[in-house]
Amino acid sequence: MKTITRDDVKNMNEMEDKDFILVNVLDPEAFKKQYIRTSINIPVSDDNFVERVRSVNGGKDRAVIVYCASAECDASTKAAEALDEAGFDEVYDYEGGTKDWFEKKYAA
């Protein structure tokens, strides 16, 4: 697992040739309130979290970026560790989460 910055996430979102999924790992209610454009919601609390990510991702070799609410929230770290332990090749933890993203006033 590697950490990734807000600007890195923004740049990857804008690159047409970078193949990855962006996963908000919070509960659906938190996701509905605020999320980063292009992200999907798979709560880390879901018993089938790793399997759901693998299914959406099409396997374990495509990059996965996970994020949660903020640096004070540990949900994305738990999610990244679970994916690493499951053998995903390229896992990134955007620790700043939605708080960091929207402080920069990036588009939803």
C-alpha positions in Angstrom: 0.0 0.0 0.0 1.2 3.5 -0.9 -0.3 6.8 0.1 -1.4 9.2 -2.6 -2.0 13.0 -2.5 -4.9 15.1 -3.5 -3.1 16.4 -6.6 -2.1 12.8 -7.6 -5.7 11.7 -7.4 -6.8 14.7 -9.5 -4.1 14.0 -12.1 -5.0 10.4 -12.3 -8.7 11.3 -12.7 -7.8 13.5 -15.6 -5.5 11.0 -17.4 -7.3 9.0 -20.1 -4.7 6.2 -20.1 -4.6 5.5 -16.3 -6.9 2.6 -15.5 -8.0 2.5 -11.9 -11.0 2.6 -9.6 -11.6 5.2 -6.9 -13.4 3.7 -3.9 -15.1 5.6 -1.1 -15.0 3.1 1.8 -17.5 4.9 4.1 -21.1 3.9 4.7 -23.7 4.8 2.0 -25.1 7.7 4.0 -21.7 9.4 4.2 -21.1 8.7 0.5 -24.3 10.4 -0.5 -23.4 13.5 1.5 -20.1 14.1 -0.2 -17.9 12.1 -2.6 -15.2 12.6 -5.2 -16.4 12.5 -8.8 -15.8 9.1 -10.5 -15.7 7.3 -7.2 -17.9 4.3 -6.2 -19.0 3.3 -2.8 -17.9 0.0 -1.2 -18.0 0.3 2.6 -15.0 -1.3 4.3 -17.4 -2.5 7.0 -19.0 -4.8 4.4 -18.1 -8.4 5.1 -17.5 -8.9 1.4 -15.4 -5.7 0.9 -12.4 -7.4 -0.7 -14.6 -9.6 -3.0 -16.7 -6.6 -4.1 -13.7 -4.5 -4.9 -12.2 -7.5 -6.9 -15.4 -7.9 -8.8 -15.7 -4.3 -9.7 -12.0 -4.0 -10.5 -12.0 -7.1 -12.7 -9.3 -8.7 -10.7 -6.3 -7.7 -8.6 -4.0 -6.2 -11.1 -5.8 -2.9 -11.8 -5.0 0.0 -9.5 -7.3 0.8 -6.6 -7.4 4.1 -4.7 -9.4 4.1 -1.5 -10.4 7.1 0.6 -12.7 8.0 3.5 -13.6 11.3 5.3 -10.3 12.7 6.4 -6.8 12.0 7.7 -8.4 11.5 11.2 -10.5 8.6 9.8 -8.8 5.2 9.6 -11.3 3.5 7.3 -9.2 4.0 4.1 -6.1 2.7 5.9 -8.0 -0.5 7.0 -9.4 -0.9 3.4 -5.9 -0.5 1.8 -4.4 -3.0 4.3 -7.2 -5.5 3.5 -6.6 -5.2 -0.2 -2.9 -5.5 0.2 -3.3 -8.6 2.3 -5.6 -10.0 -0.4 -2.9 -9.7 -3.0 -3.9 -6.6 -5.0 -1.0 -5.3 -7.0 -1.4 -1.6 -6.8 -3.3 -0.1 -3.8 -3.2 3.6 -2.9 -4.6 5.2 0.3 -5.8 8.8 -0.2 -5.6 9.6 3.5 -6.8 13.2 3.2 -10.2 12.0 2.0 -13.2 14.1 1.1 -12.2 16.8 3.7 -8.9 17.4 2.0 -10.4 17.2 -1.5 -13.1 19.8 -0.9 -10.7 22.1 1.0 -9.0 22.5 -2.3 -12.4 23.2 -3.9 -12.0 20.5 -6.5 -15.2 19.6 -8.3 -17.3 16.9 -6.8 
